[in-house]
Amino acid sequence: MSVSAPRRIRMVLKTLSLILAVPGVLLYLASYFWGAWLLLCAIALYTADRFLAVGSAVFGSEARKLLSRAIVPIAGIGSALLIGAVIMAITGYNPISSYGALFYGGLVRNWHISVLNATPLIFTGLAIAFAFQGGFFNIGAEGQYYIGVIAATWMGLGSTLPGIIAIPAIFAVAAIAGAALNAIPIILKVKTGAHEVVTTMMFAYVVRTLSPMFIRAHGGDPALTSHPYTTDLISESVWLPMFKDFLPGANYRLHIGVLLAIGAAFLVRFILMKTDLGYKIRAVGHNPVAAMTQGISVARITAASLFISGSLAAIAGATQVLGLDHRMFQDLNAGYGWNGISIALLARNNPIGIIFTSLLWGVLDAGGQYMARTTQTPNAIIEIVKGIILFLMLAEVIYKRAGSVFGRWAGRFKTAARKGAGA
């Protein structure tokens, strides 16, 4: 076998894994569940390529590290579900039938709702994580989400441009609006040291309070309409394409926003890990004093982090309007900005991890609705389970401390056993 043969084999494996992964993702998200087989094959081919690239020793080490990182999330989710089952049993509900309905509803029957719920959460989770990487706490993502909804609705109403031009323009304007909403918090942070938690949260409430005025001015006037709490519909020409346009078996509500969100996650990862800006953001987040000694402008990085964070949260709102709602509601109460904090924390600010934690949250929400409807188990139990998952996954120190204590006990037991055997 020639020297270049292994390289050709790896190239074939990479190409095949990509060819299988892309349609697998599309099909699975569109509720063609056999697409999961394509994904599994793609993962297997990628794993084989990685094995050939690094060798058995390094591959085994990487596998062990991956497994060790997965233990905490798996233990957290499992423990939360167990505690939830105990709560159900104590309050007179059947945990088996309830959880059966939960997972059937979230993963099968209402899978499209899980995907729709996860789409804005991916964007807001990325927004929170991007700021966290720079050491900043953008707690106002809910307000930036609202400003994105307002911007998309305003531009979409009466739009006469073709969608191929109007849709990118709407996303651009929404991103600029979300960034602009963080302008004053950035100035206050840089000039006075005012904490961004307070300032961004204040602006979130300002935007949310003013949003009814926008609705009244754009179709929600009680004197002129029977629907005073919503704007008029945006132009159909700016609606995002639907999955059913190219996959007829997909749910009629599924839109390509989830693909945009997944693409944004990979783009954010690239920016943070592969660019000079990302290096500076992570440096400031790790140690701003050390970053300053290396000539990094903390003020500029503060502005860049919070501007991009605000843009991502606003794009979440624009995606929701263009893809699903097609108007703005006064009683929006989405909570996507607040939930984005949980999503980012659960994923430990990993952009790719945010995709999966958002889907987990989407499954729990959609499955919880189905569970409550079919088994009459209160949906509040799912909120308890989500809270427990968040707590346990963030309390990794508990697991580490318990592991170290167990290790010391095991060491003492072994020492005592040796001494007893020697005696």
C-alpha positions as CSV (number, residue, x, y, z in Angstrom):
1,M,0.0,0.0,0.0
2,S,1.4,3.4,-1.0
3,V,2.2,6.1,1.6
4,S,-0.7,8.3,0.3
5,A,-3.3,5.5,0.6
6,P,-4.2,6.3,4.3
7,R,-4.6,9.9,3.4
8,R,-7.0,9.0,0.5
9,I,-8.9,6.7,2.9
10,R,-9.3,9.5,5.4
11,M,-10.5,11.9,2.7
12,V,-13.1,9.4,1.6
13,L,-14.3,8.9,5.1
14,K,-14.6,12.6,5.7
15,T,-16.4,13.2,2.5
16,L,-18.9,10.3,3.1
17,S,-19.5,11.5,6.7
18,L,-20.3,15.0,5.5
19,I,-22.5,13.6,2.7
20,L,-24.5,11.6,5.2
21,A,-24.6,14.2,8.0
22,V,-26.1,17.0,6.1
23,P,-29.2,15.2,4.8
24,G,-29.4,13.3,8.1
25,V,-29.8,16.5,10.0
26,L,-32.3,17.9,7.5
27,L,-34.4,14.8,7.5
28,Y,-34.3,14.3,11.3
29,L,-35.2,17.9,12.1
30,A,-38.1,17.6,9.6
31,S,-39.5,14.5,11.5
32,Y,-38.2,12.0,9.0
33,F,-36.8,9.9,11.9
34,W,-34.9,7.5,9.7
35,G,-32.6,10.4,9.1
36,A,-31.1,9.4,12.5
37,W,-29.6,6.3,10.8
38,L,-27.7,8.6,8.4
39,L,-26.5,10.6,11.3
40,L,-25.3,7.5,13.1
41,C,-23.4,6.3,10.0
42,A,-21.8,9.8,9.6
43,I,-20.7,9.7,13.2
44,A,-19.2,6.2,12.7
45,L,-17.3,7.3,9.6
46,Y,-16.0,10.4,11.4
47,T,-14.9,8.3,14.3
48,A,-13.0,5.9,12.0
49,D,-11.4,9.0,10.3
50,R,-10.3,10.3,13.7
51,F,-8.9,6.9,14.7
52,L,-6.8,6.7,11.6
53,A,-5.6,10.3,12.1
54,V,-4.3,10.1,15.7
55,G,-3.8,6.4,16.3
56,S,-5.2,4.0,18.8
57,A,-3.4,5.4,21.9
58,V,-4.4,9.0,21.4
59,F,-7.9,8.0,20.2
60,G,-8.4,6.0,23.4
61,S,-7.3,8.9,25.5
62,E,-9.7,11.3,23.7
63,A,-12.5,8.8,24.1
64,R,-11.9,8.6,27.9
65,K,-11.8,12.3,28.2
66,L,-15.1,12.6,26.3
67,L,-16.7,10.0,28.5
68,S,-15.5,11.7,31.6
69,R,-17.0,15.0,30.4
70,A,-20.3,13.3,29.6
71,I,-20.6,11.7,33.1
72,V,-21.7,15.0,34.8
73,P,-24.4,15.9,32.3
74,I,-25.8,12.3,32.2
75,A,-25.7,12.1,36.0
76,G,-27.4,15.5,36.3
77,I,-30.2,14.6,33.9
78,G,-30.7,11.1,35.3
79,S,-30.8,12.4,38.9
80,A,-33.3,15.1,38.0
81,L,-35.6,12.6,36.3
82,L,-35.3,10.3,39.3
83,I,-36.2,13.1,41.7
84,G,-39.0,14.1,39.4
85,A,-40.3,10.5,39.5
86,V,-40.3,10.6,43.3
87,I,-42.2,13.9,43.3
88,M,-44.8,12.4,40.9
89,A,-45.2,9.2,43.0
90,I,-45.6,11.3,46.2
91,T,-48.2,13.5,44.6
92,G,-50.2,10.6,43.2
93,Y,-49.1,10.4,39.6
94,N,-47.7,7.5,37.8
95,P,-44.0,8.3,36.9
96,I,-43.8,5.5,34.2
97,S,-46.8,6.7,32.2
98,S,-46.0,10.3,32.8
99,Y,-42.4,10.0,31.6
100,G,-43.6,7.8,28.7
101,A,-45.9,10.6,27.5
102,L,-43.1,13.1,28.1
103,F,-40.5,11.4,25.9
104,Y,-43.0,10.3,23.3
105,G,-44.5,13.8,23.1
106,G,-41.1,15.6,23.0
107,L,-39.2,13.2,20.8
108,V,-41.9,11.9,18.5
109,R,-45.4,13.3,18.5
110,N,-44.5,16.9,19.2
111,W,-40.9,16.8,17.8
112,H,-41.6,19.7,15.5
113,I,-42.6,21.8,18.6
114,S,-39.3,20.8,20.3
115,V,-37.4,22.1,17.2
116,L,-39.5,25.3,17.1
117,N,-38.9,25.9,20.8
118,A,-35.2,25.2,20.5
119,T,-34.6,27.6,17.5
120,P,-34.7,31.0,19.4
121,L,-33.0,29.3,22.4
122,I,-30.0,28.5,20.3
123,F,-29.6,32.2,19.3
124,T,-30.2,33.6,22.8
125,G,-27.9,30.9,24.4
126,L,-25.2,31.9,21.9
127,A,-25.7,35.5,22.8
128,I,-25.3,34.8,26.6
129,A,-22.3,32.5,26.0
130,F,-20.5,35.0,23.7
131,A,-20.7,37.6,26.4
132,F,-19.7,35.1,29.1
133,Q,-16.6,34.2,27.1
134,G,-15.5,37.8,27.5
135,G,-16.3,37.8,31.2
136,F,-19.5,39.8,30.8
137,F,-23.0,39.0,31.9
138,N,-25.6,40.1,29.2
139,I,-28.7,39.5,31.3
140,G,-30.7,41.7,29.0
141,A,-31.0,39.2,26.1
142,E,-34.8,39.2,26.6
143,G,-34.9,42.9,25.7
144,Q,-32.6,42.4,22.7
145,Y,-34.9,39.6,21.6
146,Y,-37.9,42.0,21.8
147,I,-36.0,44.7,19.8
148,G,-35.3,42.0,17.2
149,V,-39.0,41.2,17.0
150,I,-39.9,44.9,16.7
151,A,-37.3,45.5,14.0
152,A,-38.4,42.4,11.9
153,T,-42.1,43.3,12.3
154,W,-41.5,46.9,11.3
155,M,-39.5,46.1,8.2
156,G,-41.8,43.2,7.3
157,L,-45.0,45.2,7.3
158,G,-45.8,46.2,3.8
159,S,-42.4,45.1,2.4
160,T,-42.5,44.9,-1.4
161,L,-38.9,43.7,-2.0
162,P,-38.3,40.1,-3.0
163,G,-37.5,37.8,-0.1
164,I,-34.0,37.1,-1.3
165,I,-33.2,40.8,-0.7
166,A,-35.6,41.7,2.1
167,I,-34.9,38.7,4.5
168,P,-31.1,39.4,4.8
169,A,-31.8,43.1,5.2
170,I,-34.3,42.4,8.0
171,F,-31.8,40.2,9.8
172,A,-29.1,42.9,9.4
173,V,-31.4,45.6,10.8
174,A,-32.5,43.5,13.7
175,A,-28.8,42.7,14.5
176,I,-27.9,46.4,14.4
177,A,-30.9,47.2,16.6
178,G,-29.9,44.5,19.2
179,A,-26.3,45.8,19.2
180,A,-27.5,49.4,19.5
181,L,-29.6,48.5,22.6
182,N,-26.3,47.6,24.3
183,A,-24.6,50.8,23.4
184,I,-25.5,52.7,26.6
185,P,-24.6,49.7,28.8
186,I,-21.3,49.5,27.0
187,I,-20.5,53.2,27.6
188,L,-21.5,53.0,31.2
189,K,-19.4,49.9,31.7
190,V,-16.3,51.4,30.0
191,K,-16.6,55.0,31.4
192,T,-18.0,54.4,34.9
193,G,-17.6,50.7,35.6
194,A,-21.4,50.3,35.9
195,H,-22.1,46.5,36.0
196,E,-23.7,45.2,32.8
197,V,-26.1,43.0,34.7
198,V,-28.0,46.0,36.0
199,T,-27.9,48.1,32.9
200,T,-28.7,45.4,30.3
201,M,-31.6,44.2,32.5
202,M,-33.0,47.7,32.8
203,F,-33.0,48.1,29.1
204,A,-34.8,44.8,28.7
205,Y,-37.7,46.1,30.8
206,V,-37.7,49.4,29.0
207,V,-38.1,47.7,25.6
208,R,-40.7,45.3,26.9
209,T,-42.7,48.1,28.4
210,L,-42.6,50.2,25.2
211,S,-43.5,47.3,22.9
212,P,-47.3,47.8,23.3
213,M,-46.9,51.3,21.9
214,F,-45.3,49.8,18.7
215,I,-48.2,47.3,18.4
216,R,-50.8,50.1,18.8
217,A,-49.1,52.0,16.0
218,H,-48.9,49.1,13.6
219,G,-52.3,47.4,13.5
220,G,-53.2,47.0,17.2
221,D,-55.4,50.1,17.6
222,P,-58.5,49.0,19.6
223,A,-60.5,51.6,17.7
224,L,-59.7,50.1,14.3
225,T,-59.3,46.3,14.9
226,S,-60.8,43.5,16.8
227,H,-57.3,42.2,17.6
228,P,-55.8,45.1,19.6
229,Y,-52.9,43.0,21.0
230,T,-51.2,42.1,17.8
231,T,-49.7,43.9,14.8
232,D,-50.8,43.3,11.3
233,L,-49.3,40.3,9.4
234,I,-45.9,41.0,7.8
235,S,-45.6,40.6,4.1
236,E,-45.7,36.9,3.0
237,S,-42.7,37.6,0.7
238,V,-40.4,37.9,3.8
239,W,-41.5,34.7,5.5
240,L,-38.7,32.2,5.9
241,P,-38.8,29.1,3.7
242,M,-40.6,26.1,5.2
243,F,-39.3,22.6,5.4
244,K,-42.4,21.3,3.6
245,D,-41.3,23.3,0.6
246,F,-38.6,20.7,-0.1
247,L,-39.7,17.9,2.3
248,P,-43.4,17.4,1.8
249,G,-43.8,15.2,4.9
250,A,-42.5,17.9,7.3
251,N,-44.8,19.7,9.6
252,Y,-46.3,22.8,8.1
253,R,-44.9,25.1,10.9
254,L,-41.3,24.0,10.6
255,H,-39.1,26.7,9.0
256,I,-35.4,26.9,8.2
257,G,-34.6,29.1,11.1
258,V,-33.3,26.1,13.0
259,L,-30.7,25.6,10.3
260,L,-29.7,29.3,10.6
261,A,-29.4,28.8,14.3
262,I,-27.1,25.7,13.9
263,G,-25.0,27.6,11.4
264,A,-24.7,30.5,13.8
265,A,-23.5,28.1,16.5
266,F,-20.7,26.9,14.2
267,L,-19.9,30.5,13.2
268,V,-19.6,31.6,16.8
269,R,-17.4,28.7,17.6
270,F,-15.1,29.6,14.7
271,I,-15.0,33.3,15.8
272,L,-14.1,32.4,19.4
273,M,-11.6,29.6,18.7
274,K,-10.0,30.5,15.4
275,T,-9.9,34.3,15.1
276,D,-7.8,37.0,16.7
277,L,-11.0,38.7,18.0
278,G,-12.0,35.4,19.7
279,Y,-8.6,35.0,21.3
280,K,-8.8,38.5,22.7
281,I,-12.3,38.0,24.0
282,R,-11.3,34.8,25.8
283,A,-8.1,36.5,27.1
284,V,-10.1,39.3,28.6
285,G,-12.6,36.9,30.0
286,H,-9.9,34.9,31.7
287,N,-7.8,37.7,33.1
288,P,-8.4,41.3,31.9
289,V,-5.3,42.6,33.7
290,A,-3.1,40.1,32.0
291,A,-4.8,40.9,28.7
292,M,-4.0,44.6,29.2
293,T,-0.3,43.8,29.7
294,Q,-0.4,42.1,26.3
295,G,-1.7,45.3,24.6
296,I,-5.3,44.2,24.4
297,S,-7.8,47.0,24.7
298,V,-10.3,45.8,27.3
299,A,-12.7,48.7,26.3
300,R,-12.8,47.6,22.7
301,I,-13.3,43.9,23.6
302,T,-16.1,44.9,26.0
303,A,-17.8,46.7,23.2
304,A,-17.3,43.9,20.7
305,S,-18.5,41.2,23.1
306,L,-21.7,43.0,24.1
307,F,-22.4,44.3,20.5
308,I,-22.2,40.8,19.0
309,S,-24.1,39.3,22.0
310,G,-26.9,41.8,21.5
311,S,-27.0,41.1,17.8
312,L,-27.4,37.4,18.3
313,A,-30.3,37.8,20.7
314,A,-32.0,40.2,18.3
315,I,-31.6,37.7,15.5
316,A,-33.5,35.2,17.6
317,G,-36.5,37.6,17.7
318,A,-36.3,38.3,13.9
319,T,-36.2,34.5,13.2
320,Q,-39.3,34.0,15.3
321,V,-41.2,36.7,13.4
322,L,-40.1,35.7,9.9
323,G,-40.3,32.0,10.5
324,L,-43.2,31.3,12.9
325,D,-45.3,34.2,14.3
326,H,-45.3,36.6,11.2
327,R,-46.4,39.4,13.5
328,M,-45.7,40.8,17.0
329,F,-47.9,39.9,20.0
330,Q,-48.3,42.2,23.0
331,D,-48.5,39.3,25.4
332,L,-45.3,37.8,23.9
333,N,-43.9,36.6,27.3
334,A,-41.5,34.5,25.4
335,G,-38.8,34.2,28.1
336,Y,-36.3,33.1,25.5
337,G,-33.7,35.7,26.7
338,W,-34.0,34.5,30.3
339,N,-33.9,30.8,29.3
340,G,-30.9,31.5,27.2
341,I,-29.0,32.0,30.4
342,S,-29.8,28.5,31.5
343,I,-29.0,27.1,28.1
344,A,-25.5,28.8,28.1
345,L,-24.7,27.7,31.6
346,L,-25.8,24.1,30.9
347,A,-23.6,24.0,27.8
348,R,-20.7,25.6,29.7
349,N,-20.6,28.4,27.0
350,N,-19.8,25.8,24.3
351,P,-21.5,27.0,21.1
352,I,-22.0,23.4,19.8
353,G,-23.2,22.2,23.2
354,I,-25.8,25.0,23.1
355,I,-27.5,23.3,20.2
356,F,-28.0,20.1,22.2
357,T,-29.0,21.9,25.5
358,S,-31.5,24.0,23.5
359,L,-33.0,20.8,22.0
360,L,-33.2,19.3,25.5
361,W,-35.1,22.3,26.7
362,G,-37.3,22.2,23.7
363,V,-38.1,18.5,24.2
364,L,-38.9,19.0,27.9
365,D,-41.3,21.9,27.0
366,A,-43.0,20.1,24.1
367,G,-43.1,16.8,25.9
368,G,-44.4,18.4,29.1
369,Q,-47.3,19.9,27.2
370,Y,-48.2,16.5,25.8
371,M,-47.7,14.8,29.2
372,A,-50.0,17.3,30.9
373,R,-52.7,16.9,28.2
374,T,-52.7,13.1,28.1
375,T,-51.9,12.0,31.7
376,Q,-53.0,15.2,33.6
377,T,-49.6,15.3,35.2
378,P,-49.0,19.0,36.0
379,N,-46.5,20.6,33.7
380,A,-45.0,22.3,36.7
381,I,-43.2,19.1,37.5
382,I,-41.2,19.5,34.3
383,E,-40.2,23.0,35.4
384,I,-39.0,21.4,38.7
385,V,-37.0,18.8,36.7
386,K,-35.5,21.6,34.6
387,G,-34.5,23.5,37.7
388,I,-32.9,20.3,39.2
389,I,-31.0,19.6,36.0
390,L,-29.6,23.1,36.0
391,F,-28.6,22.9,39.6
392,L,-27.0,19.5,39.4
393,M,-25.1,20.2,36.2
394,L,-23.8,23.5,37.6
395,A,-22.8,21.8,40.9
396,E,-20.0,19.8,39.3
397,V,-17.9,20.8,42.3
398,I,-20.3,18.5,44.4
399,Y,-19.4,15.5,42.1
400,K,-15.7,16.3,42.3
401,R,-15.8,16.7,46.0
402,A,-17.7,13.5,46.4
403,G,-15.3,11.7,44.1
404,S,-12.3,13.0,46.0
405,V,-13.8,11.9,49.4
406,F,-14.7,8.5,47.9
407,G,-11.1,8.2,46.6
408,R,-9.6,9.0,50.0
409,W,-11.9,6.4,51.7
410,A,-11.0,3.8,49.1
411,G,-7.3,4.6,49.6
412,R,-7.6,4.2,53.4
413,F,-9.6,1.0,53.0
414,K,-6.9,-0.4,50.7
415,T,-4.1,0.7,53.1
416,A,-5.9,-0.9,56.1
417,A,-6.5,-4.1,54.1
418,R,-2.8,-4.3,53.2
419,K,-1.8,-3.8,56.8
420,G,-4.3,-6.5,57.9
421,A,-3.0,-8.9,55.4
422,G,0.6,-8.2,56.5
423,A,-0.3,-8.8,60.1
